[in-house]
């Protein structure tokens, strides 16, 4: 399985910041961006992988 268009780090970071704002009403400041950037990089990297359909989520 592969996403049709891989996400960029910037897109993933924007999504994470938006969820943090919705969930905890925090403003996107420098500290929040610094904390979420490694997660955004990881999320973007995962969207480029070609994962076989037979792999179940949380199967490891």
ZALUM-55035 format. One record per residue (C-alpha): x, z, y; residue number from 1. Coordinates in nm, 4 decimals. Layout:
% ZALUM-55035
X  Z  Y  NUM
...
//
This chain:
% ZALUM-55035
0.0000  0.0000  0.0000  1
0.1268  -0.0821  0.3431  2
-0.0326  -0.0555  0.6826  3
-0.1133  -0.3943  0.8317  4
0.0980  -0.3210  1.1381  5
0.3593  -0.0465  1.1195  6
0.3256  0.2171  1.3900  7
0.5993  0.2737  1.6432  8
0.7450  0.6137  1.7240  9
0.5821  0.5921  2.0666  10
0.2392  0.5253  1.9151  11
0.2756  0.8116  1.6699  12
0.3944  1.0439  1.9472  13
0.1009  0.9496  2.1685  14
-0.1363  1.0210  1.8793  15
0.0249  1.3607  1.8102  16
0.0185  1.4596  2.1771  17
-0.3484  1.3599  2.2024  18
-0.4368  1.5671  1.8942  19
-0.2474  1.8683  2.0328  20
-0.4369  1.8358  2.3588  21
-0.7727  1.8050  2.1806  22
-0.7058  2.0893  1.9400  23
-0.5215  2.3450  2.1528  24
-0.5819  2.2147  2.5076  25
-0.2072  2.1929  2.5724  26
-0.0660  1.9588  2.8315  27
0.1980  1.7033  2.7300  28
0.5100  1.8575  2.8817  29
0.8758  1.8041  2.7975  30
0.8847  2.0881  2.5419  31
0.5819  1.9580  2.3518  32
0.7224  1.6060  2.3402  33
1.0594  1.7392  2.2197  34
0.8925  1.9305  1.9363  35
0.6672  1.6435  1.8274  36
0.9203  1.3587  1.8499  37
1.0856  1.4203  1.5080  38
0.7413  1.4222  1.3434  39
0.6493  1.1006  1.5251  40
0.9698  0.9357  1.4004  41
0.8873  1.0404  1.0443  42
0.5305  0.9147  1.0724  43
0.6517  0.5794  1.2062  44
0.9050  0.5512  0.9225  45
0.6355  0.6158  0.6627  46
0.4238  0.3296  0.7955  47
0.7023  0.0840  0.7070  48
0.7203  0.1840  0.3398  49
0.5675  -0.0252  0.0668  50
0.4010  0.2424  -0.1466  51
0.2531  0.1252  -0.4775  52
-0.1243  0.1596  -0.5070  53
-0.0853  0.3694  -0.8221  54
0.0777  0.6531  -0.6242  55
-0.1800  0.9188  -0.5469  56
-0.1564  1.1250  -0.2284  57
0.0108  1.4610  -0.2923  58
0.1064  1.3511  -0.6437  59
0.4589  1.4910  -0.6225  60
//
